[in-house]
Amino acid sequence: METTTTTRQSIKLDFLDNLEGYDLKDSKYPEDIINEVADNLVPIYNTDLIDFASNYQGEEFWLMWLEESLGDSPLDMLRYNVYQLIQMVGMEVLEELQAEWVEGK
């Protein structure tokens, strides 16, 4: 089985791929789109979630594993922390896109 390393950059690329079909530029609430895409990018199956978090290379690695958050179980907390990371990266993507739109005017 091949191990896939996850980084902020790979999350950004996944985000951009998953934003196709959405009209962020003309959306009244682009943050809602970011939240929806982030939710869809969180691994569904526990083994995939653990693999995602285990193979993440970035400064947030230990925060995903050790940060207490919402959830009744360690897996629920991990899932929420992974969502938080993905959502944060998604907001960065949105900011970068909005800066490009301003420059393109």
Jmol script that loads the backbone (N, CA, C; Angstrom):
load data "model"
ATOM      1  N   MET A   1       0.838  -1.178   0.000  1.00  0.00           N
ATOM      2  CA  MET A   1       0.000   0.000   0.000  1.00  0.00           C
ATOM      3  C   MET A   1       0.891   1.252   0.000  1.00  0.00           C
ATOM      4  N   GLU A   2       0.569   2.184  -0.864  1.00  0.00           N
ATOM      5  CA  GLU A   2       1.366   3.394  -1.005  1.00  0.00           C
ATOM      6  C   GLU A   2       0.906   4.453  -0.009  1.00  0.00           C
ATOM      7  N   THR A   3       1.873   5.093   0.643  1.00  0.00           N
ATOM      8  CA  THR A   3       1.575   6.147   1.600  1.00  0.00           C
ATOM      9  C   THR A   3       1.560   7.481   0.879  1.00  0.00           C
ATOM     10  N   THR A   4       0.505   8.253   1.103  1.00  0.00           N
ATOM     11  CA  THR A   4       0.387   9.567   0.497  1.00  0.00           C
ATOM     12  C   THR A   4       0.671  10.626   1.555  1.00  0.00           C
ATOM     13  N   THR A   5       1.653  11.467   1.290  1.00  0.00           N
ATOM     14  CA  THR A   5       1.977  12.562   2.191  1.00  0.00           C
ATOM     15  C   THR A   5       1.032  13.721   1.915  1.00  0.00           C
ATOM     16  N   THR A   6       0.532  14.307   2.984  1.00  0.00           N
ATOM     17  CA  THR A   6      -0.352  15.456   2.867  1.00  0.00           C
ATOM     18  C   THR A   6       0.365  16.682   3.396  1.00  0.00           C
ATOM     19  N   THR A   7       0.240  17.789   2.678  1.00  0.00           N
ATOM     20  CA  THR A   7       0.831  19.063   3.081  1.00  0.00           C
ATOM     21  C   THR A   7      -0.207  20.160   2.869  1.00  0.00           C
ATOM     22  N   ARG A   8       0.093  21.349   3.336  1.00  0.00           N
ATOM     23  CA  ARG A   8      -0.803  22.490   3.082  1.00  0.00           C
ATOM     24  C   ARG A   8      -0.988  22.675   1.575  1.00  0.00           C
ATOM     25  N   GLN A   9       0.104  22.518   0.824  1.00  0.00           N
ATOM     26  CA  GLN A   9       0.028  22.701  -0.625  1.00  0.00           C
ATOM     27  C   GLN A   9      -0.867  21.651  -1.268  1.00  0.00           C
ATOM     28  N   SER A  10      -0.773  20.408  -0.827  1.00  0.00           N
ATOM     29  CA  SER A  10      -1.632  19.373  -1.418  1.00  0.00           C
ATOM     30  C   SER A  10      -3.096  19.612  -1.054  1.00  0.00           C
ATOM     31  N   ILE A  11      -3.347  20.137   0.141  1.00  0.00           N
ATOM     32  CA  ILE A  11      -4.724  20.472   0.526  1.00  0.00           C
ATOM     33  C   ILE A  11      -5.227  21.619  -0.351  1.00  0.00           C
ATOM     34  N   LYS A  12      -4.372  22.626  -0.595  1.00  0.00           N
ATOM     35  CA  LYS A  12      -4.761  23.742  -1.475  1.00  0.00           C
ATOM     36  C   LYS A  12      -5.128  23.238  -2.869  1.00  0.00           C
ATOM     37  N   LEU A  13      -4.313  22.333  -3.396  1.00  0.00           N
ATOM     38  CA  LEU A  13      -4.590  21.797  -4.732  1.00  0.00           C
ATOM     39  C   LEU A  13      -5.902  21.016  -4.755  1.00  0.00           C
ATOM     40  N   ASP A  14      -6.144  20.215  -3.706  1.00  0.00           N
ATOM     41  CA  ASP A  14      -7.419  19.502  -3.608  1.00  0.00           C
ATOM     42  C   ASP A  14      -8.580  20.485  -3.545  1.00  0.00           C
ATOM     43  N   PHE A  15      -8.377  21.551  -2.787  1.00  0.00           N
ATOM     44  CA  PHE A  15      -9.421  22.571  -2.665  1.00  0.00           C
ATOM     45  C   PHE A  15      -9.743  23.179  -4.022  1.00  0.00           C
ATOM     46  N   LEU A  16      -8.703  23.585  -4.725  1.00  0.00           N
ATOM     47  CA  LEU A  16      -8.918  24.207  -6.043  1.00  0.00           C
ATOM     48  C   LEU A  16      -9.625  23.249  -6.997  1.00  0.00           C
ATOM     49  N   ASP A  17      -9.248  21.971  -6.965  1.00  0.00           N
ATOM     50  CA  ASP A  17      -9.923  20.975  -7.802  1.00  0.00           C
ATOM     51  C   ASP A  17     -11.401  20.859  -7.450  1.00  0.00           C
ATOM     52  N   ASN A  18     -11.702  20.921  -6.157  1.00  0.00           N
ATOM     53  CA  ASN A  18     -13.079  20.746  -5.707  1.00  0.00           C
ATOM     54  C   ASN A  18     -13.921  22.016  -5.804  1.00  0.00           C
ATOM     55  N   LEU A  19     -13.293  23.142  -6.088  1.00  0.00           N
ATOM     56  CA  LEU A  19     -14.049  24.388  -6.253  1.00  0.00           C
ATOM     57  C   LEU A  19     -14.619  24.535  -7.659  1.00  0.00           C
ATOM     58  N   GLU A  20     -14.178  23.678  -8.567  1.00  0.00           N
ATOM     59  CA  GLU A  20     -14.707  23.742  -9.931  1.00  0.00           C
ATOM     60  C   GLU A  20     -16.222  23.510  -9.878  1.00  0.00           C
ATOM     61  N   GLY A  21     -16.932  24.324 -10.599  1.00  0.00           N
ATOM     62  CA  GLY A  21     -18.388  24.228 -10.594  1.00  0.00           C
ATOM     63  C   GLY A  21     -19.054  25.195  -9.632  1.00  0.00           C
ATOM     64  N   TYR A  22     -18.279  25.778  -8.735  1.00  0.00           N
ATOM     65  CA  TYR A  22     -18.805  26.790  -7.819  1.00  0.00           C
ATOM     66  C   TYR A  22     -18.459  28.164  -8.364  1.00  0.00           C
ATOM     67  N   ASP A  23     -19.351  29.109  -8.160  1.00  0.00           N
ATOM     68  CA  ASP A  23     -19.104  30.484  -8.592  1.00  0.00           C
ATOM     69  C   ASP A  23     -18.763  31.328  -7.365  1.00  0.00           C
ATOM     70  N   LEU A  24     -17.534  31.172  -6.888  1.00  0.00           N
ATOM     71  CA  LEU A  24     -17.102  31.902  -5.698  1.00  0.00           C
ATOM     72  C   LEU A  24     -17.121  33.403  -5.902  1.00  0.00           C
ATOM     73  N   LYS A  25     -16.715  33.820  -7.077  1.00  0.00           N
ATOM     74  CA  LYS A  25     -16.554  35.248  -7.347  1.00  0.00           C
ATOM     75  C   LYS A  25     -17.880  36.001  -7.201  1.00  0.00           C
ATOM     76  N   ASP A  26     -18.955  35.417  -7.661  1.00  0.00           N
ATOM     77  CA  ASP A  26     -20.250  36.092  -7.606  1.00  0.00           C
ATOM     78  C   ASP A  26     -21.136  35.614  -6.466  1.00  0.00           C
ATOM     79  N   SER A  27     -20.600  34.772  -5.609  1.00  0.00           N
ATOM     80  CA  SER A  27     -21.382  34.257  -4.490  1.00  0.00           C
ATOM     81  C   SER A  27     -21.524  35.325  -3.410  1.00  0.00           C
ATOM     82  N   LYS A  28     -22.710  35.395  -2.829  1.00  0.00           N
ATOM     83  CA  LYS A  28     -22.955  36.326  -1.737  1.00  0.00           C
ATOM     84  C   LYS A  28     -22.261  35.842  -0.453  1.00  0.00           C
ATOM     85  N   TYR A  29     -22.130  34.517  -0.313  1.00  0.00           N
ATOM     86  CA  TYR A  29     -21.519  33.917   0.869  1.00  0.00           C
ATOM     87  C   TYR A  29     -20.445  32.906   0.474  1.00  0.00           C
ATOM     88  N   PRO A  30     -19.292  33.381  -0.020  1.00  0.00           N
ATOM     89  CA  PRO A  30     -18.251  32.440  -0.459  1.00  0.00           C
ATOM     90  C   PRO A  30     -17.695  31.580   0.691  1.00  0.00           C
ATOM     91  N   GLU A  31     -17.773  32.090   1.916  1.00  0.00           N
ATOM     92  CA  GLU A  31     -17.291  31.312   3.057  1.00  0.00           C
ATOM     93  C   GLU A  31     -18.101  30.046   3.240  1.00  0.00           C
ATOM     94  N   ASP A  32     -19.393  30.099   2.930  1.00  0.00           N
ATOM     95  CA  ASP A  32     -20.233  28.899   3.027  1.00  0.00           C
ATOM     96  C   ASP A  32     -19.780  27.834   2.034  1.00  0.00           C
ATOM     97  N   ILE A  33     -19.355  28.270   0.855  1.00  0.00           N
ATOM     98  CA  ILE A  33     -18.848  27.329  -0.146  1.00  0.00           C
ATOM     99  C   ILE A  33     -17.553  26.701   0.362  1.00  0.00           C
ATOM    100  N   ILE A  34     -16.687  27.518   0.949  1.00  0.00           N
ATOM    101  CA  ILE A  34     -15.426  27.011   1.499  1.00  0.00           C
ATOM    102  C   ILE A  34     -15.714  25.976   2.580  1.00  0.00           C
ATOM    103  N   ASN A  35     -16.657  26.265   3.464  1.00  0.00           N
ATOM    104  CA  ASN A  35     -17.005  25.325   4.532  1.00  0.00           C
ATOM    105  C   ASN A  35     -17.562  24.027   3.968  1.00  0.00           C
ATOM    106  N   GLU A  36     -18.385  24.108   2.935  1.00  0.00           N
ATOM    107  CA  GLU A  36     -18.958  22.915   2.315  1.00  0.00           C
ATOM    108  C   GLU A  36     -17.873  22.048   1.675  1.00  0.00           C
ATOM    109  N   VAL A  37     -16.967  22.681   0.950  1.00  0.00           N
ATOM    110  CA  VAL A  37     -15.882  21.936   0.303  1.00  0.00           C
ATOM    111  C   VAL A  37     -14.970  21.326   1.366  1.00  0.00           C
ATOM    112  N   ALA A  38     -14.664  22.086   2.419  1.00  0.00           N
ATOM    113  CA  ALA A  38     -13.818  21.561   3.504  1.00  0.00           C
ATOM    114  C   ALA A  38     -14.463  20.331   4.126  1.00  0.00           C
ATOM    115  N   ASP A  39     -15.758  20.407   4.356  1.00  0.00           N
ATOM    116  CA  ASP A  39     -16.480  19.276   4.933  1.00  0.00           C
ATOM    117  C   ASP A  39     -16.379  18.049   4.027  1.00  0.00           C
ATOM    118  N   ASN A  40     -16.456  18.276   2.725  1.00  0.00           N
ATOM    119  CA  ASN A  40     -16.376  17.159   1.780  1.00  0.00           C
ATOM    120  C   ASN A  40     -14.969  16.590   1.653  1.00  0.00           C
ATOM    121  N   LEU A  41     -13.948  17.353   2.024  1.00  0.00           N
ATOM    122  CA  LEU A  41     -12.566  16.885   1.910  1.00  0.00           C
ATOM    123  C   LEU A  41     -12.089  16.099   3.140  1.00  0.00           C
ATOM    124  N   VAL A  42     -12.843  16.149   4.226  1.00  0.00           N
ATOM    125  CA  VAL A  42     -12.466  15.380   5.414  1.00  0.00           C
ATOM    126  C   VAL A  42     -12.721  13.899   5.122  1.00  0.00           C
ATOM    127  N   PRO A  43     -11.710  13.066   5.334  1.00  0.00           N
ATOM    128  CA  PRO A  43     -11.903  11.632   5.077  1.00  0.00           C
ATOM    129  C   PRO A  43     -13.069  11.062   5.890  1.00  0.00           C
ATOM    130  N   ILE A  44     -13.860  10.245   5.245  1.00  0.00           N
ATOM    131  CA  ILE A  44     -15.054   9.671   5.872  1.00  0.00           C
ATOM    132  C   ILE A  44     -14.705   8.478   6.754  1.00  0.00           C
ATOM    133  N   TYR A  45     -13.882   7.598   6.234  1.00  0.00           N
ATOM    134  CA  TYR A  45     -13.569   6.365   6.958  1.00  0.00           C
ATOM    135  C   TYR A  45     -12.452   6.601   7.960  1.00  0.00           C
ATOM    136  N   ASN A  46     -12.561   5.954   9.105  1.00  0.00           N
ATOM    137  CA  ASN A  46     -11.599   6.159  10.189  1.00  0.00           C
ATOM    138  C   ASN A  46     -10.167   5.869   9.760  1.00  0.00           C
ATOM    139  N   THR A  47      -9.951   4.800   9.013  1.00  0.00           N
ATOM    140  CA  THR A  47      -8.582   4.485   8.587  1.00  0.00           C
ATOM    141  C   THR A  47      -8.039   5.573   7.665  1.00  0.00           C
ATOM    142  N   ASP A  48      -8.884   6.108   6.785  1.00  0.00           N
ATOM    143  CA  ASP A  48      -8.444   7.194   5.902  1.00  0.00           C
ATOM    144  C   ASP A  48      -8.152   8.463   6.698  1.00  0.00           C
ATOM    145  N   LEU A  49      -8.949   8.719   7.714  1.00  0.00           N
ATOM    146  CA  LEU A  49      -8.746   9.880   8.584  1.00  0.00           C
ATOM    147  C   LEU A  49      -7.410   9.763   9.318  1.00  0.00           C
ATOM    148  N   ILE A  50      -7.153   8.592   9.876  1.00  0.00           N
ATOM    149  CA  ILE A  50      -5.906   8.368  10.608  1.00  0.00           C
ATOM    150  C   ILE A  50      -4.717   8.455   9.653  1.00  0.00           C
ATOM    151  N   ASP A  51      -4.856   7.890   8.449  1.00  0.00           N
ATOM    152  CA  ASP A  51      -3.780   7.986   7.453  1.00  0.00           C
ATOM    153  C   ASP A  51      -3.518   9.438   7.073  1.00  0.00           C
ATOM    154  N   PHE A  52      -4.583  10.203   6.851  1.00  0.00           N
ATOM    155  CA  PHE A  52      -4.449  11.623   6.503  1.00  0.00           C
ATOM    156  C   PHE A  52      -3.645  12.344   7.581  1.00  0.00           C
ATOM    157  N   ALA A  53      -4.068  12.196   8.844  1.00  0.00           N
ATOM    158  CA  ALA A  53      -3.421  12.899   9.950  1.00  0.00           C
ATOM    159  C   ALA A  53      -2.008  12.373  10.199  1.00  0.00           C
ATOM    160  N   SER A  54      -1.810  11.076  10.059  1.00  0.00           N
ATOM    161  CA  SER A  54      -0.488  10.480  10.299  1.00  0.00           C
ATOM    162  C   SER A  54       0.527  10.905   9.252  1.00  0.00           C
ATOM    163  N   ASN A  55       0.065  11.101   8.029  1.00  0.00           N
ATOM    164  CA  ASN A  55       0.963  11.407   6.924  1.00  0.00           C
ATOM    165  C   ASN A  55       1.017  12.890   6.590  1.00  0.00           C
ATOM    166  N   TYR A  56       0.432  13.720   7.458  1.00  0.00           N
ATOM    167  CA  TYR A  56       0.484  15.166   7.252  1.00  0.00           C
ATOM    168  C   TYR A  56       1.857  15.672   7.638  1.00  0.00           C
ATOM    169  N   GLN A  57       2.438  16.497   6.788  1.00  0.00           N
ATOM    170  CA  GLN A  57       3.727  17.109   7.086  1.00  0.00           C
ATOM    171  C   GLN A  57       3.551  18.619   7.132  1.00  0.00           C
ATOM    172  N   GLY A  58       3.525  19.133   8.328  1.00  0.00           N
ATOM    173  CA  GLY A  58       3.357  20.562   8.519  1.00  0.00           C
ATOM    174  C   GLY A  58       3.354  20.884  10.000  1.00  0.00           C
ATOM    175  N   GLU A  59       3.410  22.162  10.288  1.00  0.00           N
ATOM    176  CA  GLU A  59       3.503  22.592  11.686  1.00  0.00           C
ATOM    177  C   GLU A  59       2.266  22.250  12.497  1.00  0.00           C
ATOM    178  N   GLU A  60       1.144  21.972  11.819  1.00  0.00           N
ATOM    179  CA  GLU A  60      -0.099  21.673  12.527  1.00  0.00           C
ATOM    180  C   GLU A  60      -0.231  20.201  12.904  1.00  0.00           C
ATOM    181  N   PHE A  61       0.776  19.384  12.602  1.00  0.00           N
ATOM    182  CA  PHE A  61       0.692  17.943  12.831  1.00  0.00           C
ATOM    183  C   PHE A  61       0.239  17.612  14.253  1.00  0.00           C
ATOM    184  N   TRP A  62       0.951  18.141  15.240  1.00  0.00           N
ATOM    185  CA  TRP A  62       0.630  17.777  16.617  1.00  0.00           C
ATOM    186  C   TRP A  62      -0.674  18.404  17.088  1.00  0.00           C
ATOM    187  N   LEU A  63      -1.032  19.553  16.535  1.00  0.00           N
ATOM    188  CA  LEU A  63      -2.317  20.155  16.911  1.00  0.00           C
ATOM    189  C   LEU A  63      -3.472  19.249  16.524  1.00  0.00           C
ATOM    190  N   MET A  64      -3.372  18.610  15.350  1.00  0.00           N
ATOM    191  CA  MET A  64      -4.434  17.695  14.925  1.00  0.00           C
ATOM    192  C   MET A  64      -4.610  16.556  15.918  1.00  0.00           C
ATOM    193  N   TRP A  65      -3.504  16.073  16.429  1.00  0.00           N
ATOM    194  CA  TRP A  65      -3.549  14.906  17.309  1.00  0.00           C
ATOM    195  C   TRP A  65      -3.830  15.250  18.766  1.00  0.00           C
ATOM    196  N   LEU A  66      -3.369  16.399  19.227  1.00  0.00           N
ATOM    197  CA  LEU A  66      -3.404  16.679  20.659  1.00  0.00           C
ATOM    198  C   LEU A  66      -4.408  17.736  21.088  1.00  0.00           C
ATOM    199  N   GLU A  67      -4.896  18.535  20.150  1.00  0.00           N
ATOM    200  CA  GLU A  67      -5.823  19.620  20.484  1.00  0.00           C
ATOM    201  C   GLU A  67      -7.173  19.042  20.906  1.00  0.00           C
ATOM    202  N   GLU A  68      -7.608  19.400  22.108  1.00  0.00           N
ATOM    203  CA  GLU A  68      -8.949  18.989  22.521  1.00  0.00           C
ATOM    204  C   GLU A  68      -9.951  19.817  21.749  1.00  0.00           C
ATOM    205  N   SER A  69     -10.983  19.162  21.264  1.00  0.00           N
ATOM    206  CA  SER A  69     -11.967  19.872  20.452  1.00  0.00           C
ATOM    207  C   SER A  69     -13.311  19.189  20.591  1.00  0.00           C
ATOM    208  N   LEU A  70     -14.217  19.561  19.728  1.00  0.00           N
ATOM    209  CA  LEU A  70     -15.552  18.978  19.753  1.00  0.00           C
ATOM    210  C   LEU A  70     -15.492  17.491  19.452  1.00  0.00           C
ATOM    211  N   GLY A  71     -16.299  16.746  20.149  1.00  0.00           N
ATOM    212  CA  GLY A  71     -16.377  15.319  19.877  1.00  0.00           C
ATOM    213  C   GLY A  71     -16.400  14.503  21.152  1.00  0.00           C
ATOM    214  N   ASP A  72     -17.020  13.345  21.043  1.00  0.00           N
ATOM    215  CA  ASP A  72     -17.142  12.467  22.200  1.00  0.00           C
ATOM    216  C   ASP A  72     -16.030  11.435  22.275  1.00  0.00           C
ATOM    217  N   SER A  73     -15.313  11.259  21.184  1.00  0.00           N
ATOM    218  CA  SER A  73     -14.263  10.249  21.158  1.00  0.00           C
ATOM    219  C   SER A  73     -13.003  10.863  20.552  1.00  0.00           C
ATOM    220  N   PRO A  74     -11.870  10.212  20.750  1.00  0.00           N
ATOM    221  CA  PRO A  74     -10.640  10.713  20.130  1.00  0.00           C
ATOM    222  C   PRO A  74     -10.759  10.827  18.603  1.00  0.00           C
ATOM    223  N   LEU A  75     -11.451   9.884  17.961  1.00  0.00           N
ATOM    224  CA  LEU A  75     -11.619   9.962  16.508  1.00  0.00           C
ATOM    225  C   LEU A  75     -12.478  11.158  16.108  1.00  0.00           C
ATOM    226  N   ASP A  76     -13.515  11.438  16.883  1.00  0.00           N
ATOM    227  CA  ASP A  76     -14.349  12.609  16.600  1.00  0.00           C
ATOM    228  C   ASP A  76     -13.529  13.895  16.729  1.00  0.00           C
ATOM    229  N   MET A  77     -12.685  13.946  17.750  1.00  0.00           N
ATOM    230  CA  MET A  77     -11.844  15.125  17.945  1.00  0.00           C
ATOM    231  C   MET A  77     -10.837  15.263  16.805  1.00  0.00           C
ATOM    232  N   LEU A  78     -10.251  14.157  16.405  1.00  0.00           N
ATOM    233  CA  LEU A  78      -9.316  14.180  15.288  1.00  0.00           C
ATOM    234  C   LEU A  78     -10.019  14.633  14.014  1.00  0.00           C
ATOM    235  N   ARG A  79     -11.209  14.099  13.780  1.00  0.00           N
ATOM    236  CA  ARG A  79     -11.978  14.476  12.581  1.00  0.00           C
ATOM    237  C   ARG A  79     -12.255  15.979  12.579  1.00  0.00           C
ATOM    238  N   TYR A  80     -12.646  16.523  13.722  1.00  0.00           N
ATOM    239  CA  TYR A  80     -12.915  17.954  13.811  1.00  0.00           C
ATOM    240  C   TYR A  80     -11.644  18.764  13.587  1.00  0.00           C
ATOM    241  N   ASN A  81     -10.517  18.322  14.151  1.00  0.00           N
ATOM    242  CA  ASN A  81      -9.257  19.042  13.975  1.00  0.00           C
ATOM    243  C   ASN A  81      -8.784  19.000  12.528  1.00  0.00           C
ATOM    244  N   VAL A  82      -8.996  17.874  11.861  1.00  0.00           N
ATOM    245  CA  VAL A  82      -8.662  17.777  10.438  1.00  0.00           C
ATOM    246  C   VAL A  82      -9.550  18.734   9.645  1.00  0.00           C
ATOM    247  N   TYR A  83     -10.838  18.769   9.982  1.00  0.00           N
ATOM    248  CA  TYR A  83     -11.743  19.719   9.316  1.00  0.00           C
ATOM    249  C   TYR A  83     -11.252  21.153   9.517  1.00  0.00           C
ATOM    250  N   GLN A  84     -10.863  21.490  10.747  1.00  0.00           N
ATOM    251  CA  GLN A  84     -10.394  22.842  11.037  1.00  0.00           C
ATOM    252  C   GLN A  84      -9.184  23.199  10.173  1.00  0.00           C
ATOM    253  N   LEU A  85      -8.252  22.259  10.029  1.00  0.00           N
ATOM    254  CA  LEU A  85      -7.071  22.496   9.203  1.00  0.00           C
ATOM    255  C   LEU A  85      -7.470  22.710   7.747  1.00  0.00           C
ATOM    256  N   ILE A  86      -8.306  21.829   7.230  1.00  0.00           N
ATOM    257  CA  ILE A  86      -8.727  21.927   5.830  1.00  0.00           C
ATOM    258  C   ILE A  86      -9.501  23.227   5.605  1.00  0.00           C
ATOM    259  N   GLN A  87     -10.364  23.584   6.529  1.00  0.00           N
ATOM    260  CA  GLN A  87     -11.160  24.803   6.406  1.00  0.00           C
ATOM    261  C   GLN A  87     -10.262  26.035   6.445  1.00  0.00           C
ATOM    262  N   MET A  88      -9.234  26.020   7.302  1.00  0.00           N
ATOM    263  CA  MET A  88      -8.289  27.135   7.387  1.00  0.00           C
ATOM    264  C   MET A  88      -7.534  27.294   6.065  1.00  0.00           C
ATOM    265  N   VAL A  89      -7.087  26.191   5.497  1.00  0.00           N
ATOM    266  CA  VAL A  89      -6.399  26.243   4.212  1.00  0.00           C
ATOM    267  C   VAL A  89      -7.363  26.744   3.136  1.00  0.00           C
ATOM    268  N   GLY A  90      -8.620  26.315   3.209  1.00  0.00           N
ATOM    269  CA  GLY A  90      -9.626  26.780   2.255  1.00  0.00           C
ATOM    270  C   GLY A  90      -9.847  28.279   2.322  1.00  0.00           C
ATOM    271  N   MET A  91      -9.835  28.827   3.513  1.00  0.00           N
ATOM    272  CA  MET A  91      -9.982  30.276   3.661  1.00  0.00           C
ATOM    273  C   MET A  91      -8.773  31.013   3.071  1.00  0.00           C
ATOM    274  N   GLU A  92      -7.593  30.417   3.190  1.00  0.00           N
ATOM    275  CA  GLU A  92      -6.409  30.988   2.557  1.00  0.00           C
ATOM    276  C   GLU A  92      -6.564  30.976   1.031  1.00  0.00           C
ATOM    277  N   VAL A  93      -7.100  29.892   0.509  1.00  0.00           N
ATOM    278  CA  VAL A  93      -7.353  29.797  -0.932  1.00  0.00           C
ATOM    279  C   VAL A  93      -8.317  30.897  -1.350  1.00  0.00           C
ATOM    280  N   LEU A  94      -9.388  31.096  -0.577  1.00  0.00           N
ATOM    281  CA  LEU A  94     -10.366  32.134  -0.883  1.00  0.00           C
ATOM    282  C   LEU A  94      -9.712  33.510  -0.880  1.00  0.00           C
ATOM    283  N   GLU A  95      -8.879  33.793   0.124  1.00  0.00           N
ATOM    284  CA  GLU A  95      -8.192  35.083   0.188  1.00  0.00           C
ATOM    285  C   GLU A  95      -7.286  35.290  -1.022  1.00  0.00           C
ATOM    286  N   GLU A  96      -6.577  34.242  -1.423  1.00  0.00           N
ATOM    287  CA  GLU A  96      -5.703  34.346  -2.597  1.00  0.00           C
ATOM    288  C   GLU A  96      -6.517  34.599  -3.865  1.00  0.00           C
ATOM    289  N   LEU A  97      -7.635  33.905  -4.002  1.00  0.00           N
ATOM    290  CA  LEU A  97      -8.489  34.106  -5.176  1.00  0.00           C
ATOM    291  C   LEU A  97      -9.068  35.518  -5.195  1.00  0.00           C
ATOM    292  N   GLN A  98      -9.523  35.995  -4.031  1.00  0.00           N
ATOM    293  CA  GLN A  98     -10.084  37.343  -3.961  1.00  0.00           C
ATOM    294  C   GLN A  98      -9.032  38.388  -4.296  1.00  0.00           C
ATOM    295  N   ALA A  99      -7.779  38.171  -3.871  1.00  0.00           N
ATOM    296  CA  ALA A  99      -6.697  39.099  -4.224  1.00  0.00           C
ATOM    297  C   ALA A  99      -6.457  39.094  -5.726  1.00  0.00           C
ATOM    298  N   GLU A 100      -6.538  37.920  -6.358  1.00  0.00           N
ATOM    299  CA  GLU A 100      -6.381  37.832  -7.806  1.00  0.00           C
ATOM    300  C   GLU A 100      -7.521  38.576  -8.518  1.00  0.00           C
ATOM    301  N   TRP A 101      -8.736  38.477  -7.999  1.00  0.00           N
ATOM    302  CA  TRP A 101      -9.881  39.149  -8.614  1.00  0.00           C
ATOM    303  C   TRP A 101      -9.713  40.658  -8.549  1.00  0.00           C
ATOM    304  N   VAL A 102      -9.206  41.150  -7.416  1.00  0.00           N
ATOM    305  CA  VAL A 102      -8.996  42.587  -7.253  1.00  0.00           C
ATOM    306  C   VAL A 102      -7.932  43.070  -8.240  1.00  0.00           C
ATOM    307  N   GLU A 103      -6.857  42.313  -8.370  1.00  0.00           N
ATOM    308  CA  GLU A 103      -5.791  42.664  -9.299  1.00  0.00           C
ATOM    309  C   GLU A 103      -6.269  42.616 -10.735  1.00  0.00           C
ATOM    310  N   GLY A 104      -7.205  41.718 -11.030  1.00  0.00           N
ATOM    311  CA  GLY A 104      -7.681  41.530 -12.394  1.00  0.00           C
ATOM    312  C   GLY A 104      -8.705  42.548 -12.839  1.00  0.00           C
ATOM    313  N   LYS A 105      -9.176  43.391 -11.913  1.00  0.00           N
ATOM    314  CA  LYS A 105     -10.209  44.382 -12.277  1.00  0.00           C
ATOM    315  C   LYS A 105      -9.684  45.438 -13.174  1.00  0.00           C
TER     316      LYS A 105
END
end "model"
wireframe off; spacefill off
backbone 0.3
color backbone group
